[in-house]
Amino acid sequence: MKKPIFRILILMLSLCFVLPIFVACGHDHPFIADWTKDETHHYHLCECGEQMDIGKHQYDEGKVHAQPTCVTYGLKVYTCVICGYEKPEIITTLDHLWEPSYDDENHFQQCVGCGKKENISAHRLDLTITTLTHKGECGCGYIRAEENHNHQLDQATGKELCTVCGHEKGVIILPEV
């Protein structure tokens, strides 16, 4: 009983190896010299559709074509060293790179990549007042240039006071020694 099953198995295995010979397309295969490529493999192709030299892509270390910033993605392209197929890869955006900065009104943190501003607050000036002028400095490094007092009549007190620093007109301030 075991012998017929064994013979059937041998016959089936033989057909697996012999049958393709009879089913082949029946011509010499003029394979195209250039590689045919898809997303995962490369191969040489015959006009009948037969493939030869099938292999998986083997990529180089990749080349960055566009550096990422805090507002744009980057691009790196890997190239198969066998067939030249290129596989692009998106590089994610970078974090903002913050530096302290200021303008005439405020101090803030500013991204050196895109110019975005955060933590904006008005200058707190420490004023240096003389008889004729005043100037101010903020802890952030901003310096308000020395300028003459801008005296105007204060209706509540009847005195002429500077609108910037409050200096009363006519009051002499002696320099520190």
Buried (B, 14 or more C-beta within 10 A) or exposed (E): EEEEEEEEEEEEEEEEEEEEEEEEEEEEBEBEEEBBBEEEBBBBBBEEEBBEEEEEBEBEEBEEEEEBBBEBEBBBBBBBEBBEBEBEEEBEBBEBEBEEBBEEEBBBBBBEBEEBEEEEEEBEBEBBBBEEBBBBBBEBEBEBEEBEBEBEEEEEEEEBBBEBBEBEEEEEEEEEE
